[in-house]
Amino acid sequence: MVTGTALSGVRVIDLAEVWAGPFGACLLADMGADVVKVESFPRRSLTRPLVPDARVADGPGPVYERVDSQIQGNRNKRHIAIDFRSEGGAGILRRLLRWGDVIIEGFAAGTIDRAGFGWEAVHGINPRISMISMPAWGVRGPYRGYVALGSSIDAHVGHVSLRGVPGGAVEDVPGGFHTDATSPIEVVFAALAALNRRERTGEGSFIDLSQAEGFAWALAGSLAEWEIAGRVPEPLGNRDPHVVPHGCYPSAVPEQWVVVCAETDAQWAGLAEALGHPEWAEDGHAWASAAGRLRAREEIDRAIAAFTSARAQADSADDLQSRGVIAAPVAAPSALLPSPQLQHRGWFQPVDQPYFGTRLFPGFLWQMAPDPPEYERPSGLIGEHNRDVLSGLGYGEGEIRALEEAYAIGDRYDAETEARLGA
């Protein structure tokens, strides 16, 4: 557990997989919560393959210890691996529930209930614990049992249909996993709200967190356009239906781009000056008003493209920013590491990761004073903290060995054991 930070003393059980739930638990751990990551055994977690694929980094050690999302989303946690379908594993989970303040799970709706750990059972074991269930569609409704990944939620709420270019085919829209980024923040908010309520009532809460409903709020403007105006929103590429200019423009270097936007008349005046036509922002000119610029979208886009295509992307962005215009280079992920802004803030954290040595890893979502988030430990190996956690729950060494021999807990994956035990 990280000491001396905002959530020191809060105990969290993380049963979620992949990214949305685990990263939400990770954010709680960053703030000092003692998070126990419960991975399945002998069935592998979805982020623990045995055979290399696109997620697996080169290097020594087992394949399932070299997965990017596993390493990125599980820092500052203690890792155990149990089979809670077994008597021994279920007993461990019951002890964890008596220990914990919050449990997070993201199975398809009904799965955790069939395993004997639905809300009624959890509340009966520990009336003070709160439970966050975050299946894609929530725990009630006709879709409650559907399985999902971020891309299917993205499609369901209408985001895919909005992300293409005008006249483009929906099937050409790149896949997205936006709820993997939005849901972790919802997990943190829900956990803090439940903990605050417990301070007043003494009892835990059940949070039905539908990832689809949470992400639908990101599309509130598009929903309102249909509900209020009766218009079906269409894909606009990088354009905005209400703001001109708003786009992505070429630079002097092929395949390097810069985004430019002028939301206000003052920003438009700065842009017009940069383009060499300050008169475009003067009273009486057809483009001086937002309505006039909307009618001249194509002409304005051509003028900006002529300006940016004669310069390096950073030069265009710096020039426009100096005039109060919204502009930024379109950066490749590799450009984040040398970013002077992120370097200045110390965002990348050096971490000694097993099998990789010291590497730079993405930092925290926010800074906080006087108790900043800390990077205490890297993502754990499978079952790395079995003994530490179980001994803290009151298990003796002999009991732990018996659980290992019964395959109720483990610290390595292999196909033979997985097949033999019917995982």
ZIRA-V70740 format. One record per residue. PHI is phi in degrees with one decimal (* if undefined). PSI is psi in whole degrees, -180 to 180 (NA if undefined). BURIAL is # if it has 16 or more other ideal C-beta (glycine too) atoms within 10 Angstrom, else .. Layout:
# ZIRA-V70740
phi=PHI psi=PSI burial=BURIAL
phi=PHI psi=PSI burial=BURIAL
This chain:
# ZIRA-V70740
phi=* psi=137 burial=#
phi=-72.1 psi=134 burial=#
phi=-104.3 psi=153 burial=.
phi=75.8 psi=15 burial=.
phi=-115.2 psi=177 burial=#
phi=-58.3 psi=-38 burial=#
phi=-105.9 psi=20 burial=#
phi=-55.6 psi=131 burial=.
phi=99.2 psi=-16 burial=.
phi=-82.4 psi=134 burial=#
phi=-113.7 psi=126 burial=#
phi=-125.4 psi=136 burial=#
phi=-108.1 psi=121 burial=#
phi=-107.4 psi=105 burial=#
phi=-101.7 psi=2 burial=#
phi=-78.6 psi=164 burial=#
phi=-126.9 psi=163 burial=#
phi=71.7 psi=-103 burial=#
phi=-132.7 psi=-52 burial=#
phi=-57.2 psi=-56 burial=#
phi=-69.4 psi=-49 burial=#
phi=-58.1 psi=-38 burial=#
phi=-72.8 psi=-32 burial=#
phi=-60.2 psi=-45 burial=#
phi=-64.5 psi=-35 burial=#
phi=-61.4 psi=-41 burial=#
phi=-64.7 psi=-37 burial=#
phi=-65.4 psi=-39 burial=#
phi=-65.0 psi=-38 burial=#
phi=-57.4 psi=-31 burial=#
phi=-91.8 psi=9 burial=#
phi=110.3 psi=-6 burial=#
phi=-65.9 psi=147 burial=#
phi=-87.2 psi=102 burial=#
phi=-104.3 psi=123 burial=#
phi=-102.1 psi=115 burial=#
phi=-84.7 psi=116 burial=#
phi=-101.2 psi=107 burial=#
phi=-99.5 psi=156 burial=#
phi=-79.3 psi=149 burial=#
phi=-152.4 psi=138 burial=#
phi=-83.5 psi=-5 burial=#
phi=-66.1 psi=133 burial=#
phi=-77.7 psi=148 burial=#
phi=-62.3 psi=157 burial=#
phi=-63.3 psi=-19 burial=.
phi=-103.7 psi=24 burial=#
phi=-129.9 psi=68 burial=#
phi=-72.6 psi=158 burial=#
phi=-94.0 psi=-23 burial=.
phi=-114.7 psi=136 burial=.
phi=-58.5 psi=140 burial=.
phi=-141.0 psi=-167 burial=.
phi=-64.5 psi=-19 burial=.
phi=-84.1 psi=-12 burial=.
phi=-94.7 psi=127 burial=#
phi=-81.5 psi=152 burial=#
phi=-68.3 psi=151 burial=.
phi=145.7 psi=178 burial=.
phi=-78.2 psi=174 burial=.
phi=88.6 psi=169 burial=.
phi=-59.8 psi=148 burial=.
phi=-56.0 psi=-42 burial=#
phi=-71.5 psi=-5 burial=#
phi=-101.1 psi=8 burial=#
phi=-124.2 psi=31 burial=#
phi=-97.2 psi=129 burial=#
phi=-58.5 psi=-49 burial=.
phi=-66.9 psi=-34 burial=#
phi=-64.2 psi=-43 burial=#
phi=-72.7 psi=-40 burial=#
phi=-74.1 psi=-35 burial=#
phi=-100.7 psi=11 burial=#
phi=-134.6 psi=27 burial=#
phi=-67.8 psi=161 burial=#
phi=61.1 psi=22 burial=#
phi=-116.7 psi=159 burial=#
phi=-99.2 psi=135 burial=#
phi=-110.2 psi=126 burial=#
phi=-126.8 psi=158 burial=#
phi=-131.2 psi=118 burial=#
phi=-137.0 psi=160 burial=#
phi=-107.3 psi=93 burial=#
phi=-80.4 psi=6 burial=#
phi=-79.0 psi=-22 burial=.
phi=-84.6 psi=161 burial=#
phi=-61.3 psi=-44 burial=.
phi=-66.3 psi=-43 burial=#
phi=-66.7 psi=-39 burial=#
phi=-63.5 psi=-36 burial=#
phi=-63.9 psi=-39 burial=#
phi=-62.4 psi=-46 burial=#
phi=-63.9 psi=-37 burial=#
phi=-63.3 psi=-40 burial=#
phi=-66.3 psi=-39 burial=#
phi=-60.9 psi=-41 burial=#
phi=-64.3 psi=-36 burial=#
phi=-68.4 psi=-27 burial=.
phi=-81.2 psi=-33 burial=#
phi=-87.4 psi=166 burial=#
phi=-106.6 psi=-31 burial=#
phi=-142.2 psi=137 burial=#
phi=-121.5 psi=137 burial=#
phi=-119.3 psi=127 burial=#
phi=-139.1 psi=147 burial=#
phi=-130.4 psi=26 burial=#
phi=-67.6 psi=162 burial=#
phi=-56.8 psi=145 burial=#
phi=-53.8 psi=134 burial=#
phi=96.5 psi=-22 burial=.
phi=-63.2 psi=-48 burial=#
phi=-66.9 psi=-31 burial=#
phi=-66.7 psi=-44 burial=.
phi=-64.8 psi=-26 burial=.
phi=-80.2 psi=-4 burial=#
phi=91.7 psi=14 burial=.
phi=-130.6 psi=40 burial=#
phi=-71.6 psi=179 burial=#
phi=-60.3 psi=-42 burial=#
phi=-61.1 psi=-43 burial=.
phi=-66.1 psi=-44 burial=.
phi=-62.4 psi=-46 burial=#
phi=-64.8 psi=-33 burial=#
phi=-68.2 psi=-35 burial=.
phi=-71.6 psi=-42 burial=#
phi=-146.4 psi=100 burial=#
phi=-64.0 psi=-14 burial=.
phi=-94.1 psi=-10 burial=.
phi=-82.2 psi=146 burial=#
phi=-106.8 psi=148 burial=#
phi=-124.5 psi=126 burial=#
phi=-106.8 psi=110 burial=#
phi=-102.7 psi=125 burial=#
phi=-130.3 psi=53 burial=#
phi=-65.5 psi=161 burial=#
phi=-54.4 psi=-41 burial=#
phi=-108.3 psi=7 burial=#
phi=88.7 psi=176 burial=#
phi=-92.3 psi=-6 burial=#
phi=-127.1 psi=161 burial=.
phi=106.8 psi=169 burial=.
phi=-64.3 psi=-20 burial=.
phi=-98.1 psi=9 burial=#
phi=-57.1 psi=-32 burial=.
phi=-94.5 psi=1 burial=.
phi=-68.1 psi=142 burial=.
phi=-92.7 psi=158 burial=.
phi=-160.0 psi=160 burial=#
phi=-125.4 psi=174 burial=#
phi=-54.9 psi=-36 burial=#
phi=-65.3 psi=-36 burial=#
phi=-73.6 psi=-33 burial=#
phi=-67.2 psi=-41 burial=#
phi=-55.5 psi=-42 burial=#
phi=-70.5 psi=-42 burial=#
phi=-63.2 psi=-39 burial=#
phi=-85.5 psi=0 burial=#
phi=96.2 psi=3 burial=#
phi=-67.8 psi=-38 burial=#
phi=-60.6 psi=-40 burial=#
phi=-69.2 psi=-16 burial=.
phi=-98.6 psi=-13 burial=.
phi=-92.1 psi=-6 burial=#
phi=-81.0 psi=-171 burial=#
phi=-98.5 psi=156 burial=.
phi=-55.1 psi=128 burial=.
phi=79.2 psi=-2 burial=.
phi=-80.0 psi=164 burial=.
phi=-85.2 psi=139 burial=.
phi=-60.6 psi=-36 burial=.
phi=-67.4 psi=-12 burial=.
phi=-90.8 psi=-4 burial=.
phi=-72.6 psi=128 burial=#
phi=-59.9 psi=145 burial=.
phi=-63.1 psi=150 burial=.
phi=-139.3 psi=154 burial=#
phi=-130.2 psi=54 burial=.
phi=-65.7 psi=-31 burial=#
phi=-68.2 psi=-21 burial=#
phi=-64.9 psi=-22 burial=#
phi=-94.4 psi=-35 burial=.
phi=-84.1 psi=-36 burial=#
phi=-65.1 psi=-37 burial=#
phi=-56.9 psi=-38 burial=#
phi=-66.0 psi=-38 burial=.
phi=-64.6 psi=-37 burial=#
phi=-60.9 psi=-46 burial=#
phi=-61.3 psi=-47 burial=#
phi=-60.3 psi=-46 burial=.
phi=-63.5 psi=-42 burial=#
phi=-63.1 psi=-45 burial=#
phi=-66.0 psi=-38 burial=#
phi=-63.8 psi=-43 burial=.
phi=-65.7 psi=-41 burial=#
phi=-65.5 psi=-38 burial=#
phi=-65.3 psi=-42 burial=.
phi=-63.3 psi=-39 burial=.
phi=-63.0 psi=-33 burial=#
phi=-59.6 psi=-32 burial=.
phi=-91.1 psi=-33 burial=.
phi=-109.9 psi=-22 burial=.
phi=83.2 psi=-1 burial=.
phi=-121.3 psi=152 burial=.
phi=-77.9 psi=170 burial=#
phi=-124.9 psi=157 burial=#
phi=-108.2 psi=125 burial=.
phi=-111.1 psi=116 burial=#
phi=-92.7 psi=97 burial=#
phi=-104.2 psi=97 burial=#
phi=-80.1 psi=117 burial=#
phi=-64.4 psi=-35 burial=#
phi=-65.4 psi=-44 burial=#
phi=-66.5 psi=-39 burial=.
phi=-62.0 psi=-40 burial=#
phi=-75.4 psi=-27 burial=#
phi=-58.6 psi=-27 burial=#
phi=-65.7 psi=-25 burial=.
phi=-69.4 psi=-16 burial=.
phi=-111.3 psi=26 burial=.
phi=-57.8 psi=-38 burial=.
phi=-63.8 psi=-42 burial=.
phi=-67.5 psi=-39 burial=#
phi=-64.3 psi=-41 burial=.
phi=-65.3 psi=-35 burial=.
phi=-60.3 psi=-38 burial=.
phi=-78.1 psi=-47 burial=.
phi=-67.2 psi=-38 burial=.
phi=-95.3 psi=-45 burial=.
phi=-98.1 psi=-13 burial=.
phi=73.8 psi=17 burial=.
phi=-101.5 psi=137 burial=.
phi=-86.2 psi=115 burial=.
phi=-61.5 psi=143 burial=#
phi=-119.1 psi=156 burial=.
phi=-64.3 psi=139 burial=#
phi=-122.4 psi=8 burial=.
phi=65.4 psi=-126 burial=.
phi=-93.5 psi=5 burial=.
phi=-83.7 psi=164 burial=#
phi=-118.7 psi=137 burial=.
phi=-67.7 psi=-18 burial=.
phi=-118.0 psi=-5 burial=.
phi=-129.1 psi=130 burial=#
phi=-134.6 psi=128 burial=#
phi=-84.4 psi=153 burial=#
phi=-160.8 psi=98 burial=#
phi=-166.9 psi=-176 burial=#
phi=-121.1 psi=125 burial=.
phi=-124.6 psi=150 burial=#
phi=-72.2 psi=155 burial=#
phi=-108.8 psi=-175 burial=#
phi=-71.2 psi=-18 burial=.
phi=-100.3 psi=126 burial=.
phi=-54.4 psi=140 burial=.
phi=64.6 psi=20 burial=.
phi=-119.6 psi=136 burial=#
phi=-132.9 psi=165 burial=#
phi=-137.9 psi=137 burial=#
phi=-94.2 psi=141 burial=#
phi=-137.3 psi=138 burial=#
phi=-148.0 psi=139 burial=#
phi=-128.3 psi=100 burial=#
phi=-82.8 psi=-30 burial=#
phi=-115.0 psi=167 burial=.
phi=-64.4 psi=-34 burial=.
phi=-65.9 psi=-42 burial=.
phi=-65.7 psi=-39 burial=#
phi=-62.5 psi=-37 burial=#
phi=-64.0 psi=-41 burial=#
phi=-64.2 psi=-40 burial=#
phi=-68.1 psi=-44 burial=#
phi=-59.7 psi=-39 burial=#
phi=-63.6 psi=-44 burial=.
phi=-61.7 psi=-36 burial=#
phi=-77.2 psi=-5 burial=.
phi=85.9 psi=15 burial=.
phi=-134.7 psi=68 burial=.
phi=-60.3 psi=-23 burial=.
phi=-65.1 psi=-20 burial=.
phi=-64.1 psi=-20 burial=#
phi=-103.6 psi=2 burial=#
phi=-82.9 psi=151 burial=.
phi=-53.4 psi=136 burial=.
phi=98.4 psi=-21 burial=.
phi=-76.9 psi=146 burial=.
phi=-61.4 psi=-25 burial=.
phi=-99.8 psi=5 burial=#
phi=-70.5 psi=-22 burial=#
phi=-104.9 psi=157 burial=.
phi=-60.8 psi=-39 burial=.
phi=-64.6 psi=-40 burial=.
phi=-65.5 psi=-37 burial=.
phi=-69.1 psi=-35 burial=#
phi=-60.1 psi=-38 burial=.
phi=-73.5 psi=-17 burial=.
phi=-114.1 psi=29 burial=#
phi=-52.0 psi=-49 burial=#
phi=-64.0 psi=-44 burial=.
phi=-64.5 psi=-42 burial=.
phi=-66.6 psi=-41 burial=#
phi=-60.2 psi=-41 burial=#
phi=-64.5 psi=-39 burial=.
phi=-65.4 psi=-41 burial=#
phi=-68.2 psi=-42 burial=#
phi=-61.4 psi=-38 burial=#
phi=-64.1 psi=-37 burial=.
phi=-69.2 psi=-51 burial=#
phi=-71.7 psi=-31 burial=#
phi=-71.9 psi=-10 burial=.
phi=-95.6 psi=2 burial=.
phi=-136.7 psi=161 burial=#
phi=-67.1 psi=151 burial=.
phi=-58.8 psi=-42 burial=#
phi=-66.0 psi=-36 burial=.
phi=-65.0 psi=-43 burial=.
phi=-62.3 psi=-46 burial=#
phi=-62.9 psi=-44 burial=#
phi=-63.8 psi=-43 burial=.
phi=-60.3 psi=-49 burial=#
phi=-67.6 psi=-40 burial=#
phi=-61.1 psi=-36 burial=.
phi=-64.6 psi=-18 burial=.
phi=-103.2 psi=9 burial=.
phi=80.9 psi=20 burial=.
phi=-100.9 psi=138 burial=#
phi=-68.5 psi=120 burial=#
phi=-160.5 psi=147 burial=#
phi=-159.5 psi=145 burial=#
phi=-68.1 psi=149 burial=#
phi=-83.1 psi=107 burial=#
phi=-95.5 psi=141 burial=.
phi=-76.0 psi=154 burial=.
phi=-52.2 psi=-34 burial=.
phi=-64.6 psi=-20 burial=.
phi=-80.0 psi=-11 burial=.
phi=-70.4 psi=-36 burial=.
phi=-60.2 psi=-47 burial=.
phi=-85.5 psi=7 burial=.
phi=-55.4 psi=122 burial=.
phi=-61.5 psi=-31 burial=.
phi=-67.4 psi=-49 burial=.
phi=-68.7 psi=-35 burial=.
phi=-64.0 psi=-43 burial=.
phi=-60.6 psi=-38 burial=.
phi=-86.7 psi=-2 burial=.
phi=63.2 psi=37 burial=.
phi=-69.0 psi=-43 burial=#
phi=-74.8 psi=133 burial=#
phi=-112.6 psi=129 burial=#
phi=-74.1 psi=125 burial=.
phi=-131.7 psi=134 burial=#
phi=-86.5 psi=96 burial=.
phi=-94.2 psi=130 burial=#
phi=-52.1 psi=138 burial=.
phi=76.0 psi=-12 burial=.
phi=-118.2 psi=-18 burial=#
phi=76.0 psi=-162 burial=.
phi=-79.2 psi=122 burial=.
phi=-130.9 psi=161 burial=.
phi=-88.2 psi=130 burial=.
phi=-122.9 psi=152 burial=#
phi=-56.3 psi=144 burial=.
phi=-90.3 psi=-141 burial=#
phi=-100.2 psi=158 burial=#
phi=-75.7 psi=-19 burial=.
phi=-154.3 psi=160 burial=.
phi=-102.8 psi=152 burial=.
phi=-144.5 psi=134 burial=.
phi=-122.5 psi=140 burial=.
phi=-94.2 psi=7 burial=.
phi=-113.2 psi=82 burial=.
phi=-70.4 psi=153 burial=.
phi=-62.7 psi=152 burial=#
phi=-131.0 psi=152 burial=#
phi=-104.3 psi=89 burial=#
phi=-84.5 psi=-41 burial=#
phi=-144.8 psi=149 burial=#
phi=-74.4 psi=174 burial=#
phi=-55.8 psi=135 burial=#
phi=-78.9 psi=158 burial=#
phi=-75.4 psi=163 burial=#
phi=-60.2 psi=124 burial=#
phi=66.5 psi=17 burial=#
phi=-59.3 psi=-33 burial=#
phi=-110.7 psi=24 burial=#
phi=-51.9 psi=-53 burial=#
phi=-66.9 psi=-41 burial=#
phi=-59.8 psi=-49 burial=.
phi=-69.5 psi=-47 burial=#
phi=-65.4 psi=-39 burial=#
phi=-64.4 psi=-36 burial=.
phi=-66.6 psi=-23 burial=.
phi=-88.9 psi=0 burial=.
phi=102.0 psi=6 burial=.
phi=-78.8 psi=136 burial=#
phi=-85.4 psi=168 burial=.
phi=-60.4 psi=-40 burial=.
phi=-63.4 psi=-39 burial=.
phi=-66.7 psi=-38 burial=.
phi=-65.1 psi=-43 burial=#
phi=-62.3 psi=-39 burial=.
phi=-64.2 psi=-38 burial=.
phi=-65.1 psi=-38 burial=#
phi=-64.4 psi=-45 burial=#
phi=-65.6 psi=-29 burial=.
phi=-87.4 psi=3 burial=.
phi=58.5 psi=29 burial=#
phi=-80.0 psi=-23 burial=#
phi=-135.4 psi=163 burial=#
phi=-163.5 psi=168 burial=#
phi=-135.8 psi=20 burial=#
phi=-158.6 psi=153 burial=.
phi=-110.2 psi=144 burial=#
phi=-154.6 psi=150 burial=.
phi=-63.5 psi=-36 burial=.
phi=-63.7 psi=-49 burial=.
phi=-64.6 psi=-41 burial=.
phi=-60.4 psi=-45 burial=.
phi=-70.4 psi=-41 burial=.
phi=-65.5 psi=-36 burial=.
phi=-93.2 psi=3 burial=.
phi=64.4 psi=39 burial=.
phi=-69.5 psi=NA burial=#
